[in-house]
Amino acid sequence: FLDGQDMTQDRDESAGHKIGVLSFHAYLYEELTVYENLQFYSRLYDVPSAEERIESLLERVGMMSRSKSPVKTLSRGMRQRVALARAMLHDPPVLLLDEPYVGLDQGAMDMLQTILTEQPRTVVLVTHDLSRGLAVSDRIAIMSRGRMVYEAASTDLSFETFNQVYRKYAV
């Protein structure tokens, strides 16, 4: 269910507008500039005041100075920042983030932590960075071989306890 809608039965075109995705692959067009990529995606999602939203997000993720750079010239961490901006472009109530810390420097990781905690939304975060994942979560789940093997409220766990549980089930 997404926002009360059964996604297996009643899926319509608006469902995709409720989800932002950041996966291992950035899904950015290499030949386009950073700004052009976000412009393209803003049209797909009918983002109101797109220019303002793009500029705001580029500032937020620290990529405004590279807005005219072709994506193919960016480092992995820079691409990750732009992909995060793309995932948040249409301000979705749900973010699906798969290993979002990959390639980010310490400053970018801190920026991501702030973004994840500042606005109420549902975030499904897949990460092997246990301390960062625990710090931003309300609930944690451990999957092993495609099955959920552990689930708990994160407030009930210290990092040490979580680390032990993780090693018990996932290693």
Disulfide bonds with the S-S distance in Angstrom:
none
